[in-house]
């Protein structure tokens, strides 16, 4: 699902194995905004005032979104 995480500090990119638009749509359903970027990447641009709790919450939303995108593929196999 996720091939690589790129970046430094809070400015991160998620290199996707699936089309980044699919994962982006799943993240939006989880109420998490990301920006599609080149090379099949989603950018995460949190505010500099983000708290540790908000980061943990975002990670859970990313996991949930990734699970929802990978679930149909698992059922098809």
C-alpha positions in Angstrom: 0.0 0.0 0.0 2.7 2.5 1.1 6.1 2.1 -0.5 8.0 4.8 1.2 7.7 7.9 3.5 9.8 10.8 2.3 10.7 14.1 3.8 12.0 15.7 7.0 10.2 17.0 10.0 6.5 17.7 9.5 6.7 18.0 5.7 6.2 14.4 4.6 5.3 12.6 1.4 3.8 9.1 1.2 4.9 7.2 -1.9 2.0 5.0 -2.8 1.9 1.5 -4.4 -1.7 2.1 -5.4 -2.8 5.2 -7.3 -2.4 8.2 -5.0 -5.9 9.4 -5.9 -7.4 6.2 -4.4 -5.5 6.7 -1.1 -6.3 10.4 -1.1 -10.0 9.7 -1.4 -9.8 7.2 1.4 -8.0 9.7 3.6 -10.6 12.3 2.9 -13.3 9.9 4.1 -11.3 9.6 7.3 -11.4 13.5 7.5 -7.6 13.8 6.7 -6.5 16.2 4.0 -3.5 15.4 1.9 -2.2 16.9 -1.4 -1.5 14.7 -4.5 2.0 15.3 -5.8 4.2 14.0 -8.6 5.6 10.4 -8.7 2.4 8.9 -7.1 3.0 10.7 -3.8 0.6 12.3 -1.2 2.0 15.2 0.7 1.1 15.8 4.3 1.4 19.4 5.4 0.4 19.7 9.0 0.5 23.1 10.8 3.6 23.8 12.8 1.4 23.9 15.9 0.3 20.3 15.6 0.3 18.4 18.9 1.6 14.8 19.6 -2.0 13.7 20.1 -3.0 15.1 16.7 -0.1 13.3 15.1 -1.2 10.0 16.7 -4.8 10.7 15.5 -3.6 11.4 11.9 -1.6 8.1 11.9 -4.7 6.2 12.9 -6.6 7.9 10.1 -3.9 7.0 7.6 -3.9 3.4 8.7 -7.7 3.3 8.4 -7.6 4.8 5.0 -4.9 2.4 3.8 -6.9 -0.5 5.2 -10.0 0.6 3.3 -8.1 0.9 0.0 -6.5 -2.5 0.4 -9.7 -4.3 1.6 -11.3 -4.7 -1.8 -8.0 -6.2 -3.2 -7.9 -8.7 -0.4 -11.5 -9.8 -1.1 -10.9 -10.1 -4.9 -8.0 -12.6 -4.3 
